[in-house]
């Protein structure tokens, strides 16, 4: 059921149920992060592998500090700059956070979402929320309540409708340990924004082991084949015997037989990010056989867009 009643969502969460919630990034599938039984319902509803950890959402910085062993100055500086907002920080977990939330790892990822309805919800409950994206694992993330209901409506009791997500891709995840920042996942806050606050370069993750959400090689995937290319026109011509859809970043001519979806008409990167998942959904639902999209500019949130496309591609 889709609704806008925060009290209904709060009551269900207090009863140990899972509820879909809006955030500025994408919709999340939330449960009491301190209740192992409730968290297990997230994994079951999403068909999510248990080795893939979850992000813990809290209402403010003070709440976040309760669920980690320490909050180093370098992490505090970034939290003060970007919270509420699409930055998630990996820190050593407090013993109150169940191992199921962190997939048995000693660290937990925390963030303060920037959505008024979810912040209101967090203030109505006395526990943090574990909340990955509200979709079946490895499928395209939802940026509206309607997409959540389409994907998970029969598996959960309530979808809290907060309108369309403003950012459109998941949060950036960083590790903030040993006085060092490591970028674990590109997202709604760019590498450049983080480096601007710190006044120095950050380290890019090179460890193949999963240490945080969003690191699976196959993720955000459409049902039909999605091809990421350096040359849209050439790739479309190579598949002229197939029905194709094209995701476009700007106004561009494509063959009449191709179904086009404009993520932007002016190559506006935040606009492209905001429209990415919904246009992937639309292309996945049309009559085409293949979805084709060019690599995005490797700058700002463009890197997060490319990350999602690379993980979704066949």
N, C-alpha and C positions, 0 to 999 in steps of 0.2 A: 504494500500500500504506500502511495506517495502522499505526503502531507507536509504542512509547515509548522506544526505544533512542537515546539522545543520541549515542552513538558512531557509529551508522549514519548519522545525519543529518550529523555532522561529517565523516565520510569522504566522503560524497557531495558535500558543499559544497567540500571540498578538491579533488575531481575536476572541479570546474567545473559541477556540476549545480545545479538549483533544488530547494529543499525547502520545504514548508509548515511554518511554525513557530507555536507558540502565543504570544500576548502577552496582556497584561491588557486590551487594547482590543478587537482582533479578530485573527483568524489572518492571518499575513503569508506572502507568497511570497518566499523569501529566496534570495540568491545572493551570492557574493563581490563586494563593492562595488568592489574594485580590479581586477576582471577583466572587461573589456568584453564578451568573448564570453559569459561567464556571465550578465552583466546583460542581454544581448540576449535570452537565453532567458526571462527574466521577461516582457519585452515581448511576446515571441511567444506564450508560454503564456497570458497574460492577454488577448491581442489589444488591448494598451494602446497608445494613440497615443504616438509618440516625443516629442511636445512636452510630455508630462505627466511632471514630474520625480518622483524616488523619495526616500523617507526612508532615511537611513543609520542603522543600529542598532549600538550599541557597548556594551561591558560596563560602562564607568564614565566618569566625567568626564575622567580623564587620557587615556583613549583618544579621547574626542571632541575634545580639544584638539589631537591629532595631525593631525586631518583638516580643520582650519580654519586660516585665516591668523592669526586672533586671537580671543580669547574675552573680550569686554569685561566689566567689573565688573558691569554691570546684568544681563548674561546669566548670569554666574557666580552671582549672588545667587539667580536663579530656578532654575538647575540644582541648586544646593545645597538648595533648598527642595523641589523636586518630583522629582528623580531619585533612584532609579529611579521612573518613573511616566509618565503619558500626556501629557507636554509635549514637543513637538518645537521646536527652535530653528533658525532660518535665519541662517546666518553666511557670510562670504566663504570659499569653499572653498580647500583646499590643492591644489596641483597633482597630488597623488597620486590624487585623486578624478576618475575619467574624466568627460568631458563628457556621455556617454550617461546617467549617473546623474542629472545635473542638467538634462537636456534642453538642454544648451548654455549654460545660465545660469551666471553667475559665483559663485553662492551654492549652498550645500548645506544641507539640513535634517538635523539629527542629533538622536538621542534615546537614552536608556538605558531599555529596556523593564523593566517590573516583573513579570517572570514567572520563577520559579526555574529552570524547565527551559531557557528560552531564555538566561538568564544563565549557566547551566552550559554550554550549547552555545557561547556566545561566548568562554568561557574555554578551550575545547578547540581553538579555531582562532586563527590569528594575523592575521586580517583582519576588517574590519567587514562587516556584512550590509546590502545594499540590500534593502528589503522593503516593497512596497505590500501592500494587502489581497489575500488568496489567493482571488480569484474572477475570472471573466471581467469585463473592464472594463465599467463602467456597470451592473453588476448588484448585487444586494443582498450586502453583505459577510457573511462567515461568522464565526460565533462558536463553532464546534465543529469538530473534526476531521472529523466525519461530513459536515458541509456542504461542507467543502473537497473531500473525496473525491467527493462527488456532483457538484460543479461542475468540478473539475480532475483527478480521479483518473486519467483516461486520458492526461493531458498531463504529469504529473510522476511521479517515481519513489518519493517518500516523503512522508508526512504525519506529522509528529511530534505525537503526541497529548498535549496538556497539560490536557485537560478543558475545560469551558466558560469562555469569557472573562469576567472579572469586571466590566469596565466596560461593554462592549457597543457603544460607538461609538469611532471613531478618535480619535487624540490631537489635542489642541489644538496649532496651529502658530502661532508668533510669529516676527516678525523682530526681531532685536536688533542693530541697526546704528545708527551715529551717536548712540550713547547714548540711543536711543529705542526703545520697545517698540511694535510694531504687531501687532494681532491679525489673522492671515491666515485662520485656520479655527477655528471653535468646536469643542470636543471634550471630552475627559475631565477637563481642568482648566478651571474656569470663569474668566470674566473677573474676577469678584469675588475669587476666590482669588489671582489674579495681582496685582491691585491692592492686596490686603491685604498681600502681601509687600513690594511696592514702596512702599506708602504714598502712592500717587498714581494718577491715572487713566491708562489706556493709550489709544492711538489705534486706531481701527477702520479696516480696510483699505477704501479706496475705489477702488483701481486695478483696472480691468477686466482687465488683462493677467495671464496665469497666471505666478505667481512661486513657487508651491509646490504640492504635491499637494492634492487635494480641492477644487479651485476650478472644476472643470468645471460648467457650468450644469445638465447632465443627468448624474446620478450616482445610485448606490445604488438603481437603478430595478427595480421589479417588472415581470413580463411583462404583467400585466393592469393596467387603468387604476386609479391610486390618486388619490383626491380628498382634498385637505386643506381643511377647512371650519371656519368659525366656529361653526356650529350643526349638530351631528351629526344630531339628530332631523329637522330641516327637510330636510337633504340626503338622508337615507334616504327621507323621504316623497316627495321629488322623483324618486327612482329606485325607486319601489315596483313598477315593472314589470320590474325587474332583480333577479337574485340578487346580494345584497350581503354582504360581510364588513365587520365593524366592529372597529377597534382601539380598546380602551377603556383609560382611565387610572384609572378608579375604577368601583365598582359602579354600574351604570346600566341602566335598562330600555330595551330595544330590541325591535322587532317580532320575533315568534317566527320569522319567515322569515329573519332575519338571523343569520349565523354570527358569534359574538362571540369575541374574543381579548382577555383581560385582560393588559395589560402591567403593570398594578398594580391592586389593588382599593381603594387608599387614596391615590392620586395621589402616590406616592412617586417623586420624579424620578430618583434613581439606579436604582431598580428598573425604571422605565419604560425608561431608557436601556439597561439590561442586557438587557431582553427585546425591544427594538425590532426588531432585524434578524431574530431567530428568528421572531417573530410575523408579520413581513412575509413571510418564507419560507412559513410555514404558510398564511397567507391566499392567497398566490400559488398554492399547490398544491391548495386546496380547489375546490369546484364553483361558487364564486361568479363573477360577471362583473366586479364592481367592488369595490374596497377603499375604505372611507371612514374617515377619522380626523380628529379635531378638532386644531386648532393647540394646541400645548402652552403652558404658562405660559412667558413670556419672562423667565425668571430662572434663574441657575445653569446646570446642564447642560440645562435645558429649551430654551435657545437652540440648543445643538448638536443636540438632537432635532428642532427645527423646521427647522434647516438641512438635515438629512438628508431630512426629509419633503418639503421644498420642492424639493430637487433630484430626488427620486424621483417627484414628482407629474406627472401628465399634464395 
